[in-house]
Amino acid sequence: MNMNLKNVAAIIGISTLTTVASMWAYGKISTTNSSFETDGKLPANYASFFNGSAPATTVDFTPAANAASPAVVHIKTKTNAKQVQQNRQPRQRNPLSDFFGDEDMFGDFFGGPRMQPEQRASGSGVLITADGYIVTNNHVVNGADEINVTLTNKKTYKAKVIGTDASSDIAVIKIEASSLPYLVYGNSDEIKLGQWVLAIGYPLSLDVTITAGIISAKNRSIDINSRQSDRPVESFLQTDAAVNQGNSGGALVNTSGELVGINSAIASPTGSYAGYSYAIPVNMVKKVVTDIVKYGTVQRAYLGISYPQQDLSEEQIKKLESDYKVKIGDVQGIVVTDVVEGGAAKAAGIKVGDILTKINGTSVTSSPELQEQIAKYKPNDKITITLKRDNKDLTLNATLKAKLGNTDLASSSKAAEKLGGKLETIDKATAEKNDVEGGVIVKELGTGILGKSKVEKGFVITHVNDQPIKNTEEFYEALKKLTGGTVKLSGVYPGFFGNYAFMLNLNE
């Protein structure tokens, strides 16, 4: 009996010792052999985190909130009642209908003018100078007849619009005041995923409100600016800071209280915050604001290439891979699918099939990233482009150009902005065939006045207010002389007999 007890005790002792030894060995292996590594090293993505002490997880937002909130303002707008043209269902129209008479009685009956009642709206803005310059969204102030700005101290001022840019959804307004609090620009290029940020604004007509979140993505394109521009520029910062209607134009700041973005949109099936909000990076904001204040319009530069957009279908990817002999999944850059004649890329020596990888040393792997980088520059600025050609790295120098293919800086033309559309100089063969000396062809109608008129795609404009024009340069020069009222566009439809004229109201 005693012998059996001794045997049992021995067995228990050995089992206990074995268990303790196993647990010690497992703990040792777990600590030094993470993710089944055989060399005892931590994976690269964890090494810097565990070397030394883990970073602090407590963040105090109080200093940033106190510094930034006085510089974020409440914007209230009023649009007077006016008569507007009701939208009709788009359909192809025979251009000869203008020659023989009006379109049809039913189209005019259901699509005739109607009275739009007075409208009031609310948004946010950010003071960027002590003397009252404010940056906000274009969609906050667009079309407003009256703009009122209220500061956090409850003082209210009338504001005037200095300039707008529908492509980036940025507007600059100004109030007459001095010694105002204002925000300091940060650097959105240095923003990191997971970084804490604060969204400050006036959502749902509430008083100044601050929410916190992290940067959840960068260089997002959600195709929202195409609603107000034919040439949208999007490379949003995505955050999970709560943003609602009324936050538009408000500040996105880092924990140092620096402005890193202008809140612009939300992704939501309901119209209210549903988890994601989008801000325009401050480096893009800074460029647009500077241009508006200095030149009266944005100096937008173009590289002059075509490239695949995001979210390609499987069929589009296969065709792209077949046409340009690339494996899209392996491409860390932008595949050039076309090079515009007379553009900056052509002059620099860029070819179809090249893969752009860097602009001035900054990596570009998607269309929003490329847009953001080019948007920082103006015509005649020189940049370096790094690309891959036949698996070899090349660096080329390019001088960026304006939309018209030259390096001239643009001057403000409200008429051109209101007109909208995409216009190109007609080629010599088309001009000769239609017995005109030159002109501008309407390639896209867009969302401006041109798109709401009876003008159809393909119309060739040969005269502006009876002044002959031969190319896009002369067309835009003629528009610069206009400040309002009506403009008469005359021209021809290739393949149709006769001349046509359209009177467009620039005050619409």
N, C-alpha and C positions, 0 to 999 in steps of 0.2 A: 504493500500500500504506500509506504514511505517512498519506495523506489518510483512508483507511478507518479506520485506528487512531484518528485524531483524532476522526472521527465517532462511533465506538463509545464512546470515552472521554467525549465530550460527552453522548451518550445516557445512559450510566451515571450521570454526574454529575447530569443533570436528573432522572432517576428517583429517585436517592437523595434529592435535595433535595425533590422532590414528596412522597415517603414520609414524610420527617421532618416536613414542613409539615402533612401530613394527620394524622399522629399527634398533633402538638401541638394542632391545631384540635379533633380529636375529644376529647382530654383536657380541653381548655378547655370544650367544650360539655357533656361528661359531668359536670363539676364544677358548672357554673352552671345547667344546664338539666335537672335531674333529673326523671324521670317525664314527659318530653316537654312540660314546662311551657314556654310561649312567653315568659313575662315574666322568666325567669331566677331565679325564686324557688323555694325548696324547698317541698315539700308541708307542710301544717300539722303533720302527725304526725311529720315529721322535723326541722322547723325548730329546735325547742328542743334536740334531741339534738345537732345539729352546730354550733350557735352556741356558740362557745367550745370547751372541751375536752370529750371524751366522759366520761361518769361512770366512776368506778373500778369494775372488775369483780371485785376481790378483796375478799372478805368474811371477817372473822375471827369465827367462832362461839364461840371459847373463852370470852370474858367472859360471854356470855349463858348458855352451858351451865353454867359454874361457879356462876353466881348462881342459876339456876333449879332445877337438879337436886336440891339438898338439900331443896327444898320439895315435891317430888313423891314420893308414898308408894305402897307396895305394899299393896293391900287383898286379904285372903283371907277368904272367907265359907264358912259351913257351914249347910246346911239339913237339919234332922233328918228322919229317915224318917217318913212319915205316909201315912195313907189318903186317896186322892184319888178323885174321881168321874171315870171314864173318859169322854172325849169321844165323843159319838155323832154320827152323820151328821145335820145339821140337816134337819128336815122340818116341814111344817105339821101341827099337831096340833089336833084338835077339842077346844075348851075343855071340852066336856061330858064328856070322858073322865075328868076329875077328879071329876065329879059321880057317874058310874056306877062308877068304879073306876080301877085303874092303867092305864098305856098298853098295854103288851103284854109278854108274858113274854120274847120274844126281844130287845126293846130293853133290858130290864133285864139279861138274861143277857150280852149283848155290851157293854153300856155300864155295867155295875155298878162298884162301888168296887174299887180295887186298891191295893196297897202301893207307894208310891214310895220307893225306897231313899234313904239319906243322900246328899246331894249336896255337893260342894265346888267352889268356883270362885275365879277370881283376876282382879283388875282393878287399876286405878290410881286415884289421887286427888291433889288439890292442896291443900296447906295455905294458908289465906287469912288466918289470924290467928295471933299468937304463942301464944295459949292453946288451940289445938287444933281450931279449926273447919276442916273439910275439905269441899271440894266434889268430887263425883264424879257418875257417871251413875246414874239411878234403876235401870236394868237390872242394874247391878253389885251392888246391895245389896237389891233388891226380894225380899221373902219370906225373907231370911236370918235364921236363929235366932242366929247368932254371927258377929261381924265383928271381925277382927284387922287391925291396921294396923302395918306395919313401915317404919321410916324408913331413910334411906340409911346411918345409923350403926349399923344392925342392931337398934336398940331396938324392941321390940314392945309395942303397947298394945291393950286392948280398946276397941272403939268402940260408941257408941250412935247410933241414927238420930234426928236432930233433926226432919227433915221431908223429904218427897219431892214431886216434881211429874212425873207420868207424861207430861203433855202436852208438856213440853220435854225430858224425860228427864234431869232434874237432881235430885240428892239432896244433902242436907247431913248429915254425920255429925260426931261430936266425940270426941276423946280427952282424957283428963285429964292435961295436961302444961302446962309454961310455957316461955317463952323459946325457942320453936321458930322455925326459919326459915320464912318464908312468901313467897308471890309477890305482887307489886304488880299491880293491875289496869292494863291498857292501855286503848286506845279502839278497839274493833273497827270503829267507823264510819269511822275514818281508814285502815283497811287498804286497800292498793292491789293490783291485779292484778300479778303478777310479783314481789311483795315476798317476801323470804326469811323463812322461819319454821322453828322447830325443834319437833319432836314428841318429848315426853319421857314415858316410862312404863315399864311392866314387861311387855313382850310375851312371850307363850309361857312365862310363869313365869320368865323370865330376870331378872337383876339390872337395875338402872336402865339404860335404853337411850335414846340420843339419835339421832334421824335428822333430816335437813334436806331442805327442799323449798321450793317457792314457792306462793303463793296462785294457784291456777289458775282459780278462779271464786268468785263470791259469791252469796248469796241462793239457794242450791240447796235444792230440796225433793225428797226421795227417797222420801217416804211410808213411812218406817220407824217413826215414832212412833205411827202408827195401830194398830200391833200391840199397844200397851199403853194407848192412850187413845182415847176417842171424840172428843176435841177436840184433835188434834195441832197443835203449833206448830213449824214448821220453816223455818229460813232459814240453812242451813249455810254455813260457809266451806269451800271445796273446796281440798285441797292434794295435792301429789304426794310429800309426806313419807311414808316407809314406816311404816304402822301395821298391827298385827296383833292377834289376840285377846289380851287382857290389857292393851292400850293404852287401852281404854275408861275414861274418867274422868280420863285423864292430861292434861298441859298442852300447849297450843300456844302458843309464845312468840315474840316478835319478836326482832330482833338486839340490842335493848336489854335483853332478859331480862324484859320485861313480859308478863303473861298476856293473850293475845288470844282464846283459845278453849279449850273443853274437848273433847278428842277423843272422838267418840261412835260413829262407824260407818265401814265401808269398803264400797266397791262391788266385789264380787268374785263370780265364778261358782264359786269353789272354797271360799270361806270364809277364804282367806288373801289377803294384800295383792296387788292386781293393778293398781296404778297410781293409784288415787284413794282419798282418805280425807276424812272430813267432821268438822268441829268446830263446836260451838255457839258463836256469837259471844259474847265476854265481856260486852258490854253487856246482852245478854239474861240471861246467867248472873248478873250482878251484881244485876239487878232481882229475879230469882227467889229468889236466896239471901237477899237483904235481907228480902223478904216472909216467907220461911219462918222466919227467925230472929226477926223482929219480931212477926209475926201467927200463926205456926204453919201458915199455908197461903198459897198464891199469890193475890194480889189481881189477878185477871185482868179487864181492862176489855174492853168490846165496843162497836163502833161501830154495829152493827145494820144491816148491809147484806149482800146477796148479790152475788157477782161471779164471772166465769168463772175456772175453775182453769187450770192449765198443761196443755200437751200436748193441745189440742183437736183433734178429727178435722176433716177437711175439711168434712164435713156440718155439724158443730157450728159451725164458723166461719161458714159460709154462712148458717145460721139466725140466728146472733147478729148478723151484719151486716144481715140483712133485718129482724129485729125492732127493732133499735135504730139503724138508719140510720147505721152507722159502717163504716169500712174498717179492719179489725183491724190490718192491716200498718202503717197510718198512726197508730194510737193509741199515744201515749206516756203511758199511765196505766192506770187501772182502770175498766172500764165497770160502772156500777151497774145490776144486773139486778133488784133487789128492795130495798125499804126496809121494815124491820120496824116494825110498829106499836108505839109506846111506846119505841122505841130512841133512841139518841143522834142518829143520822143524821136520823131523822124530825123530831125537835125542832129540829135545826139548819137544816132546810130543804133537805136533799139530796133529789133526785128520781131516779126511774128514768130511765136514759139519760145521766145526768151522768157525766163522766169525771174521776175523782180523779187529780190529778197530784202533789200534795205534802201531807205531814203535818208541821206545824210547820216548814215550809221545806225539808224533806228530800224529794227526789223519790221517787215510788213508781211503778214501771212493771210490777210483777208481783205475784201473790198472796203469794209469800214475803216480798217487800219490805214489803208492807202489813202482813202478820202481824208482822214484826219490829218495825216502828215502833209499832204499837198495843200490842204486848207490853211495851213500856217503861213503860206507864202503868197506873194503877189507877183503879177507879171514883171518879167525882167530879173527876178531873183534867180540866182544860180544854185543848183543843188548837185550832189553826187548820187548816182544810182548804182547800186551793186546788183548784179544779176548773174544767173547761170545760163550758159549757152554751150550745148554739147558737153554737159557735165564739167565745164570749166567756169571758174569765177572771173567775172569782168567788172571793172568799175568805169562808168562813163560819166561825163559832165554834161548837164543839161541846163539851158536857160528857159525857164517857164514862160508861157505865153498866155495872152488873154483869150477869151472865147472866140474872138474874131481872127485869131491866128497871128496877132502882132504882140509886141511887148509894151504897148501904150497902156498907161493907167486909165481906168474908166472914170468918167465924170457922171454925176448923178443924173438919172433920167427917170423921173416918176412916171412919165408916159410909157416908157418901155417896160417898166416894172408892172404897171397896171395892165398893159396889153398882153403880156405873157406869150406863150407859144414858143415853138422851136423853129427858127428861120435859118435858111442857108442861101448863099448866092447860087443862082442857077448856072448850069454849065453852058458853054458856048454853043453846043449843038442844039440844046433846047431853046436857047435864045433865037438862033437863026431860024429854026423850024417854025417858031411862033411870031417871027418878024418883029422882035423887040431887041433893043440894044443891050439889055441886061435886066436884072431884077432880083427879087428875093422870093424864094418859094416857101410856102408854109408847110413844113414837114410834120409838125404836131400843133394842135390847137391849144392844148394846155388848159389851165383852170382859170385864166384871167379873162379879161373882156373879150379877147379874140375867141376864146372857147365858147362864149355865150352869144356870139354874133351869128350871122348867117353865112359867114365865110366858111368855106370847106377846105379840108386838106388838099394840097396840090395847087391852090391858088397862087399865082405869081404876081407879086406886088411890083408895079413899075413906077408908081407915082405916090407921093405923100403930100396931100393938100396941093395937088397939081404940080408939085415939084418932082422932076424925074430923078429916079435913083437907080443905080446899076448894080449895087452890091450891098451886103449887110452893113459895111462901114457907113455908107451914105445914108442907108435907112435909119440907123441909130442916131446919126448926126442930125437928121431931119427931126427925129422925135425929141431930141434935146431942147429944141426951140419951143416945144409945147409945154404949157403949164396946166392946162385944163381945157374944158370945153369939149369940142368935137374934133375928130381927125378924119379926113377922107382918104381912104386907101383905094387906089385904082389899079387895075391890072387885067390879066387874062387867065383863063383856064386852058392849059395845054390840051389841044384836041377839040376845043369848042370854038365856035365862031363868035366874034364880038368882044368888046371891052366891058368890064364890070366895075362898079364903084360901090363902096360900102361906107356909110357914115357911122362912126363909133363914138359913143359918149364916154369920154375919159373921166367924167365925174361920177360914173355909175358905181 
